[in-house]
Amino acid sequence: MHDRSALAHELGHDDRGHRNDRPKHEVMADRYAAERMVDPELLVDLMRWSPDMSRWAHEMGVTTRLIRVYWNLHRSNLPAAQ
């Protein structure tokens, strides 16, 4: 889980040409990873199944950090968590 999420994060740095670890770049890399690793349809199904964000992350094979990042980016388009 952690390895996949970290790899997606690092690919975000590479894709955007980041050459340092400025806080702004870390946020951008997290967003890149979340957008690519979190399946929105599956997330909605998981939200209906359980109110536990850590369970959603486990089922998707990502870290809770990426779930939180995705949630913060798309919360207005997602149903309310149970």
Buried (B, 14 or more C-beta within 10 A) or exposed (E): EEEBBBEBBBBBBEEEEBEEEEEEBBEBBBBBBBBBBBEEEEBEEBBEEBEBBEBBBBBBEBBBBBBBBBBEBBEEEBEEBE
